[in-house]
């Protein structure tokens, strides 16, 4: 019996020892988690707008203040979703599976995406720049602070809404109506709006709201509140709406009303009164929490508190544009001056640039051409650009060096592609498509950027209009002729009443194109049936579903990811005998469409080359207005029309600039 017990205890001991060895060896293999190794930290922001950039800068400053130095005893990797929710979810999943010790997120959507991907607590999660963490649905309870995920810590920063409204009332005692556009899908925006309603009641005013669900709805919503003669427009904490503050300010000032904003950085975009948190300090507070956790403190030992170091900025230049008198009280003027003095303190001031070396012998200009996806219009634009540059006398290798990059239709690839281009110290950046321009506007501040194959530059943040644009950015708009296409549809199919299209629901330009096409059709008494897709893989099935519906034809609006799978749309149209119209001439020649009313994308490349030549010869983009591409093409393919079950009218054939398939 004793012998059997000894054998049993020996077996149990050997099993326990083997398990310990396996546990230790497995721990040693975990990336970024080795004992004594520098911790890997992911810093994840939802977009690269000023509020979040300042927050990240403050966080990185806090790490250094705690002795965490990148490249020595910490590895910090930065991520931005560029305001795109599917990308944010993908980034969050990659962080959870990437062996990071910690994720630090900035903005409510980034908090929500990270918390959802990190439900099992594989990564310590610290959050900041969040309006109300308790309404974000990540497991925090205001009434029971102890009931929370053990791996989660952070701070809230509720915008000073009441304080802003009180300043506005002091500046204009006659203020009675304030308008607001806000995104219903954002909990931070909803929280601000609820407080705005209460502030309006408290001050005897009325808040006139225009809720939206996407950025494409913003222009119409803004005009609806301006049409009601509001006396001011308010922008609270809203990731979607804040990305368009310059355009909002321009429209409001054109109507003679000021913008009131809850982010201090919006004064530079045209807001009269901007009262918000000092987001550098918010980021520093967030970084302090993260650093203490890296030093050993438990995440759930921190209270989730509201940290709002206020910063007031005034833009008095807009006062002459207002239809009512606004008079900033002295107490608020002094507060704004004091905030500006704090902003310029040595602790916050950027280090001076390194001395520029004396000019050496002339060298070829370095240029980088960046595409978002492999598409027919990007290829045509590149072809036209190269042809025109040669015609202008520029020789590759002698006068310029050119690197061509492509994000392969993946928004998640754009930040790293832009970072690589910036690191290579290019003299001029050339970009095609709205997503690429959006990233370039955020990433590139001190070098010229020229764009093409962009329908609406304002959506990409290039500026409110073709003349007033970001100082280092200019380019060629390829806004399509929606009204002209409606006339062609009427001419080709006079009995038709309903058309279909696919659109990319994660591309601002595609949503804009779909909405503008729907507007033009409504004005002509037609209907547009639209199906959204999020990737190239969804296009074929969506096209089959669309072609099978009760529609008279397909009018496919431009989109980066859909263009790459256009053959699937053409096949579905042929199978269901649905006439296929489009806005890219190449899709008529080789893609299966019957009729196209197309901006000449090859010409858009030539036009871009003309602008590039002006910049390379010393002209500033600030003085070069954005322009529409200089040529439009009507292209037809009777053979494709026959396969889709209709005949192109002779009047269209006579006007066509290009004809294929005869």
Residue, then its C-alpha position, 0 to 999 in steps of 0.5 A: x500500500x505504501x509503495x503504491x502511494x509513493x508511486x502515485x505521489x511520484x507520478x503526480x509530482x512529475x505531471x506537475x513539473x512537466x506542466x510547469x516546464x510547458x507553462x514557462x516555455x510557452x510564456x517565453x514564446x509569447x510575443x512582446x511578453x517575455x520577462x524583462x523584454x520591452x513591452x509592446x504598446x499599441x496606440x490606436x486612434x479612430x482618425x487623425x484629426x487634431x483632437x486625437x492627434x493632440x491626445x496621442x502627443x500628450x500620451x507619448x509625452x507622458x510615457x517619456x516623463x515616466x522613463x519609457x523611451x521608444x526604442x530603448x525600454x518600450x515599443x510603441x506602434x501607432x494605428x489610425x482607422x481614418x474614420x472608418x468603422x470596419x477598419x477600426x474593428x480590423x485594427x482592434x482584432x489585429x491588436x488583440x491577436x498581435x501579442x501586445x501588452x497594452x492598447x491605448x485608445x483615443x475616441x469613443x469608437x476606438x474604445x468600443x471597437x477595442x473593448x468588443x474585440x478584447x472581451x477576454x481581456x488578452x490585452x490591457x486596455x487604457x482609453x482616453x478622449x471619450x465623452x462618456x465612457x459609461x454610455x459606451x457599452x463597454x461594461x462600465x457602470x456609473x452607479x457601481x464603479x467596481x463592476x467593470x472588466x479587470x483589464x480596463x482603465x481610462x478617463x472620460x472627457x465630457x465636453x464643456x457643453x453648458x459652459x460653451x452655451x453660457x459664453x455664447x449667451x453672454x456674447x449675444x444676449x439675443x441668442x434664442x435658436x441654435x442648430x446642430x447636425x449630429x450623428x445618431x450612431x455615435x454615443x458620444x454625439x448623443x450624450x452631447x446632444x442630450x446635454x445641449x438640450x438641457x442647456x438650451x432649456x436652462x438658458x431659455x433657448x431652443x436647440x434645432x436638431x438635424x440627425x444624420x447617419x453618415x457624412x453624406x447626409x451632412x450638407x443637406x442636414x446643415x442646409x435644413x437648419x440654416x433654412x430655419x434661420x438659426x442664430x448659431x450652429x453648434x458642433x459638439x463631440x461628434x467624430x463624423x461631423x467634426x471631420x467637416x467643420x471647415x465646410x460647416x463654418x463656410x456654409x454658416x458664415x455664408x448665412x451670417x451665423x457663427x459656429x460654436x464648437x466644443x473642440x478648441x482646434x475648430x477656431x482655426x477652421x472658422x468657429x467663432x467660439x471654441x471651448x473644449x478640453x486641452x486634449x494634449x493634457x487629456x492625452x497626458x493624463x491617459x498616458x499617466x494611467x498607462x505608464x502606472x499600469x506598465x509599472x505594476x499597478x492594477x488597471x481596475x485600481x483606477x477610478x474612471x473619472x472625468x478629466x476636462x482641462x478647459x481651453x477657450x479659443x476665439x476667432x474674432x476675424x469672423x465677426x464682420x461676417x455675422x448678421x447679428x452683433x456678437x460682442x465677446x465679454x472681457x472675461x472670456x477674451x482674457x480667458x482665451x488669451x491666457x489659454x493661448x499663452x499656456x499653449x505657447x509655453x516651452x513645455x508645449x512648444x514643438x522643438x525648433x526644426x534642424x538647420x537646413x544644410x546649404x543647397x548642393x548640386x541640383x538633384x532630380x525631384x522626388x515624387x511619389x504617386x499613391x493609388x488606393x486600389x487597382x482600378x481602370x480610372x487610376x490606371x488611365x490617370x497614371x497613363x495621362x500623367x506620365x504622357x503629359x509630363x514627358x510632353x512638358x519636357x520632364x525626363x525621368x531620372x534626369x528631372x524627377x524620380x517617381x515611386x508608385x505605391x498602391x494600398x490594394x483597396x484596403x483602407x487599413x494599408x493607407x496609414x502605413x503607405x503614407x508613413x513610408x512615403x513621408x519617411x522617404x522625404x519626397x518633394x511632391x506627393x501625388x494621390x488618386x481617390x478620396x480615401x488616399x487624399x483623406x489620409x494625405x491631408x491628415x499626414x502631410x502638412x509641409x510638402x505639396x500634395x496634388x490629387x486627381x480621381x477625386x469627386x468631391x475634394x471637400x469630403x476628403x478634407x481638402x477645403x470647403x471649395x475649389x478656391x479656399x483649400x488647404x494651403x499645401x493641397x490642390x488638384x483635379x476633381x473628377x465630379x461626374x455629370x449626374x444630371x447629364x447621365x439622367x438625360x441619357x437614361x431618359x433618351x435611351x430608355x424613355x419608358x424606364x422608371x427605376x434603376x439600380x446601383x451598387x455602392x461601397x458603404x465604407x467609402x465617402x466618395x461612393x456614398x456621395x456619388x450614390x446620393x447625388x445620383x439619387x437626387x438627380x433621378x428624383x428630380x427627373x421622376x426616376x427612382x434609384x435602388x441601391x445596395x451597399x457592399x464593403x469589399x470586392x468579395x461581396x460585389x458579385x453576389x450583390x450584383x446578382x441580387x440587384x439585377x434580379x430586382x424590379x429595375x429597368x436598368x443598372x446605372x453604376x456609380x463610381x467606386x474604388x472597390x466596385x470598379x475592380x469587380x465590374x465584370x461581375x456586374x456586367x455578367x449579372x446585367x447580361x444574365x438578367x437583360x438589364x441595360x448597363x450604364x456607367x461613368x468610366x469609359x473603359x468599362x464600355x470598351x472592355x468591361x461590358x457596359x453599354x453607355x458611359x458618360x465619363x470624365x476623361x480620366x486620362x485627361x485628369x492625369x494630364x491635368x494633374x501633370x500640368x499642376x505638378x509642373x507648376x509646383x516643381x517650378x516653384x509655384x505654391x499649391x496655395x495659389x493654384x485653385x482646384x479644377x474640374x478635369x477638362x474633358x468629358x466623354x460619351x462612350x458607347x458599345x452597341x454590342x454590349x447593349x444588344x447583350x443587355x437587351x436594348x438598342x442605343x438610339x441613333x442620337x446617342x451614337x452620333x454624339x458619342x466620342x468613343x464607340x466600341x464593339x461595332 
